Amino acid sequence: MSIGDLWANGGGTVYLQGHPVIPNPWGDAVTNGTTTTTTTDTNAKGGGDDAEPCGGGNSEDFKPEDCDKLFTRGTYIVRSDFTPSLHNCALAKYCYELAQDQIAEVIYRTKLAHQLKGMLPEDDWNDLMRGLRREYDIAVGRGKGLANWINKNQRECDKYKPILV
């Protein structure tokens, strides 16, 4: 059993393996499955949006899988060849914030899992908790590794601060 079996659907209820287990007072999110971006930039001459720097270190340039490449294999130590640059400082900041978000998400899911204790066979609940603990340890390890890199390279990365803001 994995945490992947825990999902929300149908009138705001949380389900586990297809069975309702936790009522959700906020209800479900509603989406049409698409994202639409619009602009109202209609200057008389030229029109269009202002140019954005290409690959310069905007967080929207990064994907979560980019963070996997920062660490020495099998560790949470940032690779020694990952040196400060506009791109690398922005990527480190993005990955650090992603690790913090992952920690918060695992804590939330752990709280949900604690509400399931007694509703699941003990072995399944223990497996669920072990998986959550592993996810937590990975996120914390990555966060610490990135915090060390950011602190070590703070002076160099500060050169790029006006660009990163």
N, C-alpha and C positions, 0 to 999 in steps of 0.2 A: 504494500500500500504506500502511496506517496501523497504529498500535499496536493498534487495535481488532481486528485479525486474530489477535492473540496471546491465547490463552485456555487455561484449565486444565480438564481433564475426564478422565473414564475412568481410574480407578485411580491418580490422582495425577500424571499426565503433562501437561506443558505442550505445547500444540499451536500451530502456526502454519499458517494457511490449511488446516486439516484434517489436517496431517501432524505426528506426534509429533517434538518436537525436544529437549526437556529433561525428563528424569525428575525427578519431585518426590518426595523421600523421605518427606515428611510426609503425602502422600495428599491427597485432595480434602476440602473441607468438606462436611458433610452437613447439609441443612436440609429441613424439611417445607414451606418457603415461607410460613410464617405466624409471626407474633409474638404471643405470649399474655402478657398482663400480669395478675397476680393481686395481691390484697392480703389481709393477715391482720388488718387493722384492724377489730376487732369489739368496740369499746367497748360496754358495756351500754346506755348512753343516747347517742343521737345517732349512733353508729357512723360508718362512712365514713372517708375520708381527710381530713387537714387541708387547708384551702384553700390554693391556690397563687396567687401574684400573677398577674393576667392581663396579658400583654403587658408585663410589667415589666422584661424584659431577661434572662430565662432563655435559655440557649443552645438549648433545645429549641423555643423560639418562632421560631427563625431557620431559613432554608433557604439552601443555597449560592447560589442565584440572587439572594438579597437583597444579596449582596456586590457584584454587578455594578452596582448602583445607586449605589454610594459614590464612584465615580471619575468625573472629568471625562472626557467622551467621547474615546476614543483615547489616553488617558494612564493613568498609574498614580498620578496626583495625586488625593487625596481632595477631593471637591467642597467649595467654600468655604462653601456653605450647610449643610454637615453639621456642626452645632455640638454641643458636649457636652450630653448629657442622660442619664438612666438608660438609656433604650433605645439611644441612639447609642453610648455607651461600651461597653455590653454587645455590641452588634452589631460594633463595631470589634474588640473582643477576640475574638469568635467568628470573624470573617473573617481576622484575623491568624493564629489557630490553624489555620484551614482552609488558609491559604496555606502554613504550615509543613508540614502534613500532605501537601499536594499536592507540595511540593518533595521530601519523603521518598519519596513514591510514584513520582515521575518518576525519582529516583535509582535506586530498586529496579528499575524497568522498563528503565532504561538498562543496568544490570548484566546483566539478562536478555538484552537486545539484543546486548550485547558477546559473549555466549556463542553467538549466532547467526551471528556474522561467519564467513564462509566456507561457511555452509550456505545462504545466500541469494545471489541474483544481486547484484552490487555496487551496482547502481542502486537496487534495493529496500532494501538495507541502508542506503544513504545517505539515502533518503527517510525511512526509519524514524528514523534518527538526527536528521535535520532537524526532524521532527515533535516528537520528544522535547525537542530543544533549545528549540523554540518554547514548548512547555508549561512548561519549566523557567524560561525568561525571563519568561513571564507571571506565574508563581507568585512568583518572586523580586521582580519589579517591584511586584506587589500587596503583598507582605510588607513591602517597604521603604516604600512609600507609607503603609501602615497604621501601621508602626512610627513614622514621622515624625509622623503625626497623634496617635498615642497619647502620644508623648513631649511634643509641643507642648501637649497638653490634659491632661497627667497630673494637675496640681493640681485641675482641675475634675472629672475622672473619679474622683479619690480620694474625693470627697464621697459617691460612690455605692458605694464599696467594701464597706461592711457589707451592703448590699443585694445586691451582685453575687456574694458568696461563696456 
